[in-house]
Amino acid sequence: MALYTRILKKTDWLFEALLFFKTHFVIILALGLIAAFGRATQLGAFGPVSSSFHFLLEIIIQSARLLIFVYTLGFTNVKKGLLRIKKIVTTKAAWKENWHTACKKIKTEWPSLLTSFVIYLLIALVINKLIDYAAYQTCLYYKLKTNEIISNQASEWVIILFFKNISVIPFTLVFNALFLLWITNKISLVSEN
């Protein structure tokens, strides 16, 4: 039990990111699907798109990703997330305080930072390998084309980026938002309760 507590303490920020992702999976997945279908459309999954529509899709994709980040930053409250960003960007005192807190936290808790980051990289690597496997080693791409679900001109990147936009990209946004909160002591983590 002591070993479990020590491991949990060293990975508290990663654990919190996984828990948040799991708890709010439906909303994060919905926003990820918006980005995924937008990116697939941009890549010609459903046929060629005009440059103006391509630009509009990029705005939609980035807005969905930004919403995931702000949603997480505000702990499901988008307004609170936006206010946190505004406070950091517009208030010099808040910027200095957060910078001082972050530097202090990095100095004192660098093992936790490093452990969480390494485990995150391993999780991202596994997800990316599974996505590559689905795109290149299965018949998914062939089946999508033969059933005319995607255009004949579409490449494997349609599948790759679709799956990335519903998995590793949203998880990275959640991970980064919680890192920002963790490093500035804005959240009370599970292992501290």
N, C-alpha and C positions, 0 to 999 in steps of 0.2 A: 504494500500500500504506500509506503514511503517513496519507493521508486516511481510509482504512478504519479504521486503528488509532485515530485521533483520534475518529471517530464512535462506534466501539465503546466507547471509554473513557467517552465522555459518556453513553452509553446502557447502561452495564453492568448496572444494576439491571433495566431493562426487558428486556434480552437474556436475563438470568438467569430472569426470570419467564416469558418465551416458551419458553425451553428446558425449564424445569421443567414447564410446562403440556404441552408436546409429549411429554416423556419419560414423564410419569405420566398421560397422557391417558385411559387406560381407567378408572383408579380415579376420577379427577376427573369423568369423564363418568358413571360409575355413580352417584356421589353426586349429581351434577347431575340425573340422570334421576329419582332419588328425589324431589328437590325439585320437579322439573318435573311429574311425575305428581301429586304432592300438591297443587301449586298449581292444576293443571288441574281436579282433582277438586273443590277448594274453589270454583272458579269455575263449577261446574255442568256440566262437560264430559260427565259420565256421568249427569247428573240431579241433582236437589236433594239436599243433605246437611244433616243435623241440626247444630245449633249445637255439640253436644258432639263430634261427629265432625270438624267444622270446626276446633275447638280442638285435637283430637288431631293432625290433619293439619298444623296450624301448628307444633306441637312437632316433628313429623317433618321438616318442611321446614327449620326453623331448625337442627335437630340435624345434618342433612346438610350445610348450609352451614358450620356451626361445625366439623364434621369436616374439610371441605376446608381451612379456615383453619389448624386445628391440625396437620393432616397436612403442610401446607406449612411451617408454622413449625418443625416438628420435622424437616424434610427427610425425609419419609416415615415418621418415627417419631412416632406420636401421643402416646406417653408422654413423649417428649422435648419435644414441642410444649407439652403440658400443664404440664410442669415449668418451661418457660421463662415461661409465663404466670403460674404460681404465684410464681416467683421475682420477677418484675417487680411483681406485686401485693402480695406479703407482705413483701418485704425492702426496707427503706427505703434501705439502702446501694446495692442494685442499682438501685433507682429513680433515685437521685441520680446514680450512675455513668452509667446509660443516658441520662439527661436531659442531662448534661454532654457526653457523646459525641455525642448527636444535635445539640445546639446547635452544637458545633464542626464537625460534618460539614456542617450546613446552611450555615454561614458559608464554609467552604472549597470545598464542592462544589455550590453552588447552581446552576451552569450544567448539571451532570449531572442534578440533581433536576428542574430546569425542562424540560430536553430530554426526559427519560424521561416526565415527566408529560404533556407536549404530545403526544408520539407515542402514549402510551397513550390519550389522549382521542380522537385521530384513529382509532385502531384500534376503540375502543368506538363511535364515531360510525358508522363503516362497518358494523360488525356490526349496530347498531341500525337503520340504514337498510335493510340486507338483510332483517332480520326484519320491519320495517314493509312492505317490498315484498312479502314472502311472504304476509303477512296481508291486505293490502289490494289488491294489484295482480295476484294470481294467483287461480286457481280452487281453491286448496287448501282454503279455508274452506268453499266450496260443496261440494266433493267429500267432505270429511269429514262434512258434514251429510247429503248425499244417500246416502252409503254407510252411514249410521247409526253412524259411528265416534264422533262426538260428538253430544250432545243437540241438539235443535232450538232449545232456549232458550239455548244457549251462544253467547257473543259472540266477536268476533275476539280478544279479550283472552286467551282460552284458548290460541290459537296463539302470540300475542306472548309471553306469560309462559312458555309451555312452552319456546320457543326461547331466551329470555333465561336461563332456569334451566339450560340445558345449554351456554351459550356465554359471554355477557358477564358474568354474575354469578359463575360459577366463576373466570373469568380475573381479575376484579376482586379476588376473595378471595386468589388466588395472588399477584397484583401487590401487594396491601396487606401480606400476610404477609412477602413478600420485602423490601418497603420497610422494614418494622419491623426485619428482620434487617440490612439494608443500612445503615440510619441509625444503628444501634447497633454496627456493625462486628462482627457475629456470623457473617458469611459471607465467604468468600474468593471473589471473583467471577472469572469466566472471563477478563476482560481483565487481571487482575492476575497470572494464572498464567504 
